[in-house]
Amino acid sequence: MGEGLRRRFLSGAVWGLATVFVGVGAMQAAEALPNLNEENPKPRFDVTDRTWPASPGEAEICLWKDDKLAALSITIDDNCGPDVEWWLAKAEENQIPLTWFLITGRIGGSNSFDRTWPVWAMVRDSGHAIESHTVMHLHVDKPEWQGIEWEYAHSQKQISEGIPGHAAHFLAYPGGKNSSHNDRQVAAKYYAAARGSIGKINPPNQIDYLGVFAMSAPNLGDGPAWANLQNLFDPANRAYRGWAVLVFHLVKDRAVMDPYFAFFRERHQDLWVGRFGDVAKYGQQRDTVELKVTGNTPDRISFDLRDRMDDRIFDYPLTVKVRVPDAWREVSATQDGKEMPVRIVEHNGGRFALVDAIPDRGGFSLTPAVPKLSSAQP
């Protein structure tokens, strides 16, 4: 994967709906939430089309990164070593990040299906995510199995040892005949979110972050309605603006994937294809955030952003949409004095800044920027 694409996928890691402000600066770990462990949650907010602040200085949190309509994550289970190079090539070609959920106890042996830790370190360094699918995939009949807590915790340890400097904060529960051993309360002790196996799209306002729905047989309108990815863009469907998580194992007929890659390309303006952990972070931060505009003058708009999540893990930038004065032709954005990405979009005659802001990382300011003179100008 190209260096520019790697930096793009890793931007959240490099930077490192209502709640109440808790102190000044980053929230203390003892007060923060390690995850939103709410089973079968009620709707947390109303789902609408994109909305647009009415007056200069008004701001809102976008439902998804870059104000996309919907989100999607591509996950690969059970190591599936023979597909690694093919997936990496397709990711580069289609500009999409992937998430591998690894069975850690199988890695580094004589079986090339599971590859080695240097291979998985290369995958991580290419901008993709490496997360946990447990140590033994619930082979409870084997004498070395040491219980569900060991399955969850020891896989994290093996990943951090196999890829120094990398921590796995996300889990995919193993399926199969022993899946009854899975325990969301134990998983909640170790992981910021966990993927289940219920095959449907996650409604954006009712995501169960310790039991994220995932589909192993998605379709594009030619299969079961509950697995139709087109529903992400249908305002009449419960899945509208939701999060689709796709699960793949070994891809034997690779041509079957071509329509999906075409779909991702065609929908790139409206679809955030993100790593599982990035989307899970964004959603939980968004669902517990408070945005407070602290200043609104013709020369500066400022706001604070606080959430209830543990800042040691939840460090992904939220996209904030701010209406700016029409006279602001270009805009500069800073958070705690550091320059942050910003882009201007226009809608119905208004000008809006889309800015990346990390909750609990200091105050945020927007100011009109002085256009830079071209070197060709006298």
C-alpha positions in Angstrom: 0.0 0.0 0.0 1.3 3.5 -0.9 2.6 5.7 1.9 0.0 8.4 1.3 -2.8 5.9 1.6 -1.2 4.4 4.7 -1.1 7.9 6.4 -4.7 8.5 5.4 -6.0 5.3 7.0 -3.9 5.9 10.1 -4.9 9.5 10.6 -7.2 8.8 13.6 -4.5 6.8 15.4 -1.8 9.5 14.7 -4.0 12.2 16.2 -3.7 9.9 18.9 -25.8 12.5 22.1 -25.9 14.5 25.2 -23.8 14.4 28.3 -22.4 16.8 30.9 -19.0 18.5 31.0 -16.7 16.7 33.4 -13.9 18.9 34.6 -11.2 20.6 32.5 -9.1 18.8 29.9 -9.1 15.1 29.3 -11.6 13.1 31.3 -10.0 11.1 34.1 -9.9 7.3 33.4 -11.9 6.6 36.6 -14.8 8.7 35.3 -14.6 7.6 31.7 -16.4 4.8 30.0 -14.4 1.9 28.4 -17.3 1.1 26.1 -21.1 1.6 25.7 -22.2 -1.8 27.0 -26.0 -1.4 26.4 -27.7 -4.5 25.1 -30.7 -3.9 22.8 -30.5 -0.1 23.1 -33.4 2.2 22.6 -33.0 4.9 19.9 -30.4 7.4 21.1 -31.4 10.1 18.6 -33.6 10.6 15.5 -32.2 9.6 12.1 -32.6 12.2 9.4 -30.9 13.2 6.2 -27.9 15.5 6.4 -28.8 18.7 8.3 -27.3 22.1 7.9 -26.9 24.8 10.7 -29.1 27.8 10.0 -26.9 30.7 11.1 -23.2 31.6 11.2 -21.6 30.2 14.3 -24.0 27.3 14.7 -22.3 23.9 14.8 -23.3 20.2 14.9 -21.7 16.8 15.0 -22.0 14.9 11.8 -23.5 11.4 12.0 -20.4 9.9 10.3 -16.9 10.9 9.3 -16.7 13.6 6.7 -20.6 14.0 6.8 -21.0 10.7 4.9 -24.5 9.3 4.8 -23.6 5.8 6.0 -20.7 3.6 7.2 -19.3 0.2 6.2 -16.5 -2.0 7.5 -14.9 -4.9 5.8 -13.6 -7.6 8.2 -11.7 -10.8 7.6 -11.8 -13.7 10.1 -9.7 -16.8 10.8 -6.4 -15.4 9.4 -7.0 -16.7 5.8 -3.3 -16.3 4.9 -3.7 -17.2 1.2 -5.8 -14.1 0.6 -3.6 -11.5 2.3 -1.8 -10.2 -0.8 -5.0 -10.2 -2.9 -6.8 -8.2 -0.2 -4.0 -5.7 0.1 -3.9 -5.2 -3.7 -7.7 -4.7 -3.8 -7.5 -2.3 -0.8 -4.9 -0.2 -2.6 -6.9 -0.2 -5.9 -10.1 0.8 -4.3 -8.7 3.0 -1.5 -10.4 1.1 1.3 -9.0 0.0 4.7 -9.6 -3.5 6.0 -9.9 -5.2 9.5 -8.4 -8.6 10.2 -9.7 -10.5 13.2 -6.9 -13.0 14.0 -7.0 -16.3 15.8 -3.7 -15.6 17.6 -2.8 -19.1 18.8 -2.4 -20.4 15.3 0.1 -17.8 14.0 3.7 -18.6 13.4 3.4 -22.3 13.1 4.0 -24.5 10.0 0.6 -23.8 8.6 0.9 -21.1 5.9 -2.8 -20.5 6.2 -2.2 -18.5 9.4 1.1 -16.7 8.3 3.6 -15.2 10.7 3.7 -12.1 13.0 6.0 -10.2 10.6 3.3 -10.6 7.9 0.6 -9.3 10.2 2.9 -6.4 11.2 3.3 -5.6 7.5 -0.5 -5.6 7.1 -0.9 -3.2 10.1 1.9 -0.9 8.8 0.0 -0.8 5.5 -2.8 1.0 7.2 -5.1 -1.9 8.0 -6.4 -3.0 11.4 -5.3 -6.1 13.4 -7.8 -7.1 16.1 -8.7 -10.2 18.1 -10.7 -13.3 17.2 -9.5 -15.1 20.4 -6.6 -17.5 20.9 -8.3 -20.8 20.0 -11.6 -19.9 18.5 -13.4 -21.7 21.3 -12.0 -25.1 20.8 -13.0 -25.9 24.4 -12.3 -29.6 23.9 -8.6 -29.1 23.7 -6.6 -29.5 26.9 -4.8 -26.2 26.5 -8.1 -24.2 26.6 -8.2 -22.1 29.7 -11.6 -20.5 29.7 -13.3 -17.5 28.0 -11.5 -14.8 29.9 -8.2 -16.4 28.8 -9.5 -16.5 25.2 -10.2 -12.8 25.2 -7.3 -11.5 27.3 -4.5 -13.7 26.2 -5.2 -13.0 22.5 -4.6 -9.3 23.3 -1.3 -10.2 24.9 -0.2 -12.3 21.9 -1.0 -9.5 19.5 1.0 -6.9 21.5 3.9 -9.3 21.7 3.7 -10.3 18.0 3.4 -6.7 16.8 5.3 -4.5 19.3 3.6 -1.2 19.9 0.2 -2.4 18.7 -2.8 -3.0 21.0 -5.9 -4.8 19.9 -9.0 -3.0 21.4 -11.7 -4.8 19.3 -13.0 -8.4 19.3 -14.9 -10.6 16.9 -16.8 -13.3 18.8 -16.1 -16.8 17.4 -19.1 -18.6 16.0 -19.7 -22.3 15.6 -20.9 -25.0 18.0 -19.2 -23.6 21.0 -20.4 -20.0 20.6 -22.5 -20.2 23.8 -19.2 -19.7 25.7 -18.9 -16.1 24.4 -19.6 -13.6 27.2 -20.2 -9.9 26.5 -19.6 -8.9 30.1 -16.2 -10.5 30.0 -15.5 -9.0 26.6 -16.4 -5.6 28.0 -13.6 -5.8 30.5 -11.0 -6.0 27.7 -12.4 -4.5 24.5 -13.9 -1.2 23.4 -16.3 -2.9 21.0 -17.1 -6.4 19.8 -18.6 -7.8 16.6 -21.2 -10.5 16.7 -22.8 -12.7 14.0 -26.4 -11.5 13.7 -26.7 -10.8 9.9 -28.2 -7.3 9.4 -27.2 -3.7 9.2 -26.8 -1.7 12.4 -29.3 1.2 12.7 -27.1 4.3 13.4 -29.0 5.3 16.5 -29.3 1.8 18.1 -25.8 0.2 17.8 -25.1 -2.4 20.4 -21.3 -1.9 20.6 -20.7 -5.1 22.5 -22.8 -7.0 19.9 -22.3 -5.3 16.6 -24.4 -6.9 13.8 -22.3 -8.3 10.9 -23.2 -10.0 7.6 -21.4 -12.9 5.9 -23.7 -12.8 2.9 -24.4 -9.2 1.9 -26.1 -8.4 -1.4 -26.8 -5.4 -3.6 -30.5 -5.9 -4.1 -30.4 -9.5 -5.4 -30.7 -11.3 -2.1 -32.5 -11.1 1.2 -33.8 -7.7 2.1 -32.1 -7.6 5.5 -28.7 -8.0 3.9 -29.2 -5.5 1.1 -26.5 -2.8 1.2 -28.7 -0.5 -0.9 -30.8 -0.1 2.3 -28.1 2.2 3.7 -29.4 4.9 1.4 -33.2 4.3 1.5 -34.9 6.8 3.9 -37.8 4.4 4.3 -35.7 1.6 5.6 -34.6 1.1 9.2 -31.1 0.6 8.0 -30.9 4.1 6.5 -27.6 5.8 7.3 -26.6 2.8 9.3 -23.3 0.8 9.7 -22.9 -2.3 7.6 -20.2 -4.7 8.8 -19.2 -7.4 6.3 -17.5 -10.7 7.3 -15.3 -12.6 5.0 -13.3 -15.8 5.3 -11.4 -17.4 2.5 -12.5 -15.9 -0.8 -12.5 -18.9 -3.2 -14.2 -17.1 -6.2 -12.6 -13.7 -6.2 -14.7 -12.4 -9.1 -17.7 -12.5 -6.9 -16.3 -9.5 -5.1 -16.1 -7.2 -8.2 -19.6 -5.8 -7.8 -18.9 -4.9 -4.2 -15.7 -3.1 -5.1 -17.6 -1.2 -7.8 -20.3 -0.3 -5.3 -17.7 1.1 -2.9 -16.3 3.2 -5.7 -19.6 4.5 -7.0 -20.8 5.4 -3.5 -17.6 6.9 -2.1 -19.1 10.4 -1.8 -21.8 9.0 0.6 -20.2 5.9 2.1 -17.5 5.9 4.8 -15.6 2.6 4.4 -13.7 2.6 7.7 -11.8 0.2 9.9 -14.1 -1.6 12.4 -12.4 0.1 15.4 -12.5 3.6 13.9 -16.2 3.4 13.2 -16.8 1.9 16.7 -14.9 4.7 18.3 -16.6 7.4 16.2 -20.0 6.1 17.1 -19.5 5.8 20.8 -17.8 9.2 21.0 -20.7 10.7 18.9 -23.3 9.0 21.1 -21.9 10.6 24.3 -20.6 13.9 23.1 -21.6 17.5 24.0 -20.7 20.3 21.7 -20.7 23.8 23.2 -20.1 26.9 21.1 -18.0 29.2 23.3 -17.5 32.2 20.9 -19.1 33.6 17.8 -17.8 36.8 16.3 -17.2 38.0 12.7 -13.6 37.1 13.2 -13.7 33.8 15.2 -15.9 30.9 16.0 -14.9 28.7 18.9 -16.3 25.6 20.6 -15.5 22.8 23.1 -16.1 19.1 22.5 -16.4 16.7 25.4 -17.5 13.0 25.6 -17.8 10.3 28.2 -15.4 7.8 26.7 -12.0 6.8 28.0 -9.5 9.2 26.2 -6.7 6.6 26.3 -8.5 4.6 23.7 -11.2 6.9 22.2 -9.1 9.4 20.3 -10.8 9.4 16.8 -11.7 12.8 15.4 -15.3 13.6 15.0 -16.5 15.7 12.1 -18.1 18.9 13.1 -20.1 21.0 10.7 -20.0 24.7 11.3 -21.8 27.4 9.4 -19.3 30.2 8.7 -20.0 33.8 7.5 -20.4 34.1 3.8 -17.4 36.5 3.8 -15.1 33.7 5.0 -13.8 32.5 1.6 -11.1 30.3 3.3 -10.9 29.0 6.8 -8.2 28.0 9.3 -8.9 25.6 12.1 -7.0 24.9 15.3 -7.5 22.7 18.3 -5.4 23.5 21.4 -3.2 25.6 19.1 -2.6 22.8 16.6 -3.7 23.1 13.0 -6.5 20.7 12.1 -8.0 19.6 8.8 -10.9 21.7 7.4 -12.8 21.9 4.1 -15.5 24.2 2.9 -18.8 22.9 1.4 -21.7 25.0 0.1 -25.4 24.2 0.5 -28.4 26.3 -0.5 -26.2 29.4 -0.6 -24.6 28.9 2.7 -21.0 28.1 3.5 -20.1 25.4 5.9 -16.8 24.2 7.4 -16.3 20.5 8.0 -13.6 20.2 10.6 -12.0 17.3 12.5 -12.0 17.7 16.3 -11.1 15.2 19.0 -13.2 15.3 22.2 -11.4 16.3 25.4 -8.3 17.6 23.6 -8.7 21.3 24.1 -10.7 24.2 22.7 -11.3 24.5 18.9 -11.2 27.7 16.9 -12.2 28.7 13.3 -10.9 31.9 11.8 -11.0 33.4 8.3 -7.8 32.6 6.5 -5.9 35.0 4.3 -5.6 33.5 0.8 -2.0 32.6 0.0 -0.5 34.5 -3.0 0.6 32.4 -5.9 4.4 32.5 -6.5 3.5 33.6 -10.1 1.9 36.8 -8.8 4.0 40.0 -8.8 
